[in-house]
């Protein structure tokens, strides 16, 4: 992975990078961070797709490297980042949020954090960083089987929707999470702001929400 990092550093004009690691890939956080640090030298990068869904390979060090990459490559327009079951601390997610906040031209953002013990406060930190964007046309936020997700994260998602009414494609997955009726109403209000919406995928399966809260969301969807 170190040699790959060194090879990437020589490709200054690359505009798009797609890296997918197979399940149970044997790679250390040092190697993964070295790869991301190599990518961070490509300042012309406009599209970055990272699929790190092999359980447990992403650590705080990885997230910190990704945050630094996004700061250096702030002109990225399309970002897709997927991972699960992270060995993390809040410092890694804070660095990632700072990187997301630094993006200046983001049009498409896709973030999937699966089967993780991420707290509601930390997840909210991530989505609030994305809410600083004003030009999004596609948004994918997936936190499936992250059982500690609560109202703060929903509030952050609503802020993104309120600030990006031009979103045309939206995917939200919050299966096996919990939120209140008030959060459901805020979410419905955010959906109503999307005047250009043409495609939506919403997964709220096995969520701990009242019937009234779910009805509020469904009524909003039917009115779009």
C-alpha positions as CSV (number, residue, x, y, z in Angstrom):
1,X,0.0,0.0,0.0
2,X,3.0,2.3,0.6
3,X,4.2,1.8,-2.9
4,X,0.7,2.5,-4.3
5,X,0.7,5.7,-2.3
6,X,4.0,6.7,-3.8
7,X,2.8,5.9,-7.3
8,X,-0.4,8.0,-6.8
9,X,1.7,11.0,-5.6
10,X,3.2,11.2,-9.1
11,X,-0.2,11.5,-10.8
12,X,-0.8,15.2,-10.2
13,X,-3.5,15.6,-12.9
14,X,-5.8,12.8,-11.8
15,X,-9.3,14.1,-11.5
16,X,-11.1,10.9,-10.4
17,X,-10.2,8.1,-8.0
18,X,-12.2,5.1,-7.1
19,X,-10.9,2.6,-4.5
20,X,-12.9,-0.4,-3.2
21,X,-11.4,-2.8,-0.7
22,X,-12.9,-6.3,-0.6
23,X,-14.4,-7.7,2.6
24,X,-11.9,-8.8,5.1
25,X,-9.0,-7.1,3.3
26,X,-5.8,-7.5,5.3
27,X,-4.6,-3.9,5.6
28,X,-3.3,-1.9,8.6
29,X,-4.5,1.6,9.5
30,X,-0.9,2.8,8.8
31,X,-1.2,1.5,5.2
32,X,-4.6,2.9,4.6
33,X,-3.6,6.3,6.0
34,X,-0.5,6.3,3.8
35,X,-2.7,5.7,0.8
36,X,-5.0,8.6,1.7
37,X,-2.0,10.9,2.4
38,X,-0.7,10.0,-1.1
39,X,-4.1,10.9,-2.6
40,X,-4.1,14.3,-0.8
41,X,-1.3,15.5,-3.0
42,X,-3.6,15.4,-6.1
43,X,-5.0,18.9,-5.7
44,X,-6.9,18.7,-9.1
45,X,-9.0,15.9,-7.7
46,X,-12.8,16.4,-8.4
47,X,-14.2,13.0,-7.7
48,X,-13.3,10.6,-4.8
49,X,-15.0,7.2,-4.3
50,X,-13.8,5.2,-1.3
51,X,-15.5,1.9,-0.4
52,X,-13.9,0.6,2.9
53,X,-16.7,-1.7,4.0
54,X,-14.4,-4.4,5.2
55,X,-15.2,-4.6,9.0
56,X,-12.9,-2.8,11.3
57,X,-10.2,-1.6,8.9
58,X,-11.1,2.1,9.4
59,X,-9.6,3.7,12.5
60,X,-9.4,7.2,13.9
61,X,-6.0,7.5,12.1
62,X,-7.8,6.7,8.8
63,X,-10.5,9.3,9.5
64,X,-7.9,11.9,10.4
65,X,-6.1,11.2,7.1
66,X,-9.3,11.5,5.1
67,X,-10.1,14.8,6.9
68,X,-6.7,16.2,6.0
69,X,-7.2,15.0,2.4
70,X,-10.5,16.8,2.1
71,X,-8.9,20.0,3.4
72,X,-6.1,19.9,0.8
73,X,-8.4,18.8,-2.0
74,X,-11.3,21.2,-1.2
75,X,-12.4,21.4,-4.9
76,X,-13.8,17.9,-4.8
77,X,-17.3,18.0,-6.3
78,X,-18.3,14.3,-5.8
79,X,-17.5,12.4,-2.7
80,X,-18.5,8.9,-1.8
81,X,-17.2,7.3,1.4
82,X,-18.4,4.0,2.9
83,X,-17.2,2.1,5.9
84,X,-18.5,0.0,8.8
85,X,-17.6,-1.1,12.3
86,X,-14.9,1.5,12.9
87,X,-12.2,1.3,15.6
88,X,-12.6,5.0,16.3
89,X,-12.5,7.9,18.7
90,X,-14.2,11.2,18.5
91,X,-11.0,12.8,17.3
92,X,-11.2,10.9,14.0
93,X,-14.8,12.0,13.4
94,X,-13.9,15.6,14.3
95,X,-11.2,15.6,11.7
96,X,-13.6,14.1,9.1
97,X,-16.2,16.8,9.9
98,X,-13.5,19.5,9.5
99,X,-12.6,18.1,6.1
100,X,-16.3,18.0,5.0
101,X,-16.7,21.6,6.2
102,X,-13.7,22.6,4.0
103,X,-15.2,21.4,0.7
104,X,-16.0,24.5,-1.4
105,X,-17.6,23.0,-4.6
106,X,-19.4,19.8,-3.5
107,X,-22.3,18.8,-5.7
108,X,-22.7,15.2,-4.7
109,X,-22.0,13.8,-1.2
110,X,-22.6,10.2,-0.3
111,X,-21.7,9.0,3.2
112,X,-22.4,5.5,4.6
113,X,-21.5,4.5,8.2
114,X,-22.8,1.0,8.9
115,X,-23.0,-1.2,12.0
116,X,-21.2,1.3,14.0
117,X,-21.4,2.5,17.7
118,X,-21.2,6.1,16.6
119,X,-23.1,8.4,19.1
120,X,-25.9,10.7,18.1
121,X,-23.7,13.7,19.0
122,X,-20.9,12.5,16.8
123,X,-23.1,11.7,13.9
124,X,-24.7,15.1,14.2
125,X,-21.2,16.7,14.0
126,X,-20.7,15.0,10.6
127,X,-24.1,16.0,9.2
128,X,-23.8,19.5,10.5
129,X,-20.5,19.9,8.7
130,X,-22.3,18.9,5.4
131,X,-25.0,21.5,6.1
132,X,-22.4,24.2,5.2
133,X,-22.7,23.2,1.6
134,X,-25.0,25.3,-0.6
135,X,-24.8,23.6,-4.0
136,X,-25.7,20.0,-3.4
137,X,-27.8,18.2,-6.1
138,X,-27.3,14.7,-4.7
139,X,-27.2,13.6,-1.1
140,X,-26.8,10.1,0.3
141,X,-26.7,9.7,4.1
142,X,-26.8,6.2,5.4
143,X,-26.5,5.2,9.0
144,X,-27.9,1.7,9.0
145,X,-27.8,-0.3,12.2
146,X,-26.2,2.6,14.1
147,X,-28.5,2.2,17.1
148,X,-27.4,5.3,19.0
149,X,-28.7,7.7,16.3
150,X,-31.3,10.1,17.8
151,X,-32.8,13.5,17.3
152,X,-29.6,15.6,17.0
153,X,-28.6,13.8,13.8
154,X,-32.1,14.3,12.4
155,X,-31.8,18.0,13.1
156,X,-28.5,18.1,11.2
157,X,-30.1,16.4,8.2
158,X,-32.9,18.9,8.3
159,X,-30.4,21.7,8.2
160,X,-28.8,20.2,5.1
161,X,-32.2,20.0,3.3
162,X,-33.2,23.5,4.3
163,X,-29.9,25.0,2.9
164,X,-29.9,22.9,-0.3
165,X,-33.4,23.2,-1.9
166,X,-31.8,22.3,-5.3
167,X,-31.2,18.6,-4.2
168,X,-32.8,16.4,-6.9
169,X,-31.7,13.0,-5.7
170,X,-31.9,12.1,-2.0
171,X,-31.2,8.8,-0.2
172,X,-31.6,8.5,3.6
173,X,-31.1,5.3,5.5
174,X,-31.6,5.3,9.2
175,X,-32.8,1.7,9.8
176,X,-32.7,0.5,13.4
177,X,-32.3,4.0,14.9
178,X,-34.6,6.1,17.1
179,X,-36.2,9.5,16.7
180,X,-39.0,11.5,18.3
181,X,-42.3,12.9,16.8
182,X,-40.7,16.4,16.8
183,X,-37.7,15.1,14.8
184,X,-40.1,13.4,12.3
185,X,-41.9,16.8,11.9
186,X,-38.6,18.6,11.3
187,X,-37.6,16.0,8.8
188,X,-40.9,16.3,6.9
189,X,-40.4,20.1,6.9
190,X,-37.0,19.7,5.4
191,X,-38.3,17.4,2.7
192,X,-40.9,20.1,1.8
193,X,-38.0,22.5,1.0
194,X,-36.7,20.3,-1.9
195,X,-38.4,22.0,-4.8
196,X,-36.3,20.1,-7.5
197,X,-36.5,16.7,-6.0
198,X,-37.0,14.0,-8.7
199,X,-35.7,10.8,-6.9
200,X,-35.9,9.8,-3.2
201,X,-35.1,6.6,-1.3
202,X,-35.9,6.6,2.4
203,X,-35.2,3.6,4.6
204,X,-36.7,3.9,8.1
205,X,-37.1,0.1,8.6
206,X,-37.2,-1.1,12.2
207,X,-36.9,2.5,13.5
208,X,-38.2,3.2,17.0
209,X,-40.7,6.0,16.1
210,X,-44.4,6.4,17.0
211,X,-47.2,5.9,14.5
212,X,-47.9,9.6,14.5
213,X,-44.3,10.4,13.6
214,X,-44.2,7.9,10.7
215,X,-47.6,9.2,9.4
216,X,-46.1,12.8,9.4
217,X,-43.2,11.6,7.2
218,X,-45.4,9.6,4.9
219,X,-47.9,12.4,4.4
220,X,-45.0,14.6,3.4
221,X,-43.7,12.0,0.9
222,X,-47.2,11.7,-0.6
223,X,-47.4,15.5,-1.1
224,X,-44.0,15.8,-3.0
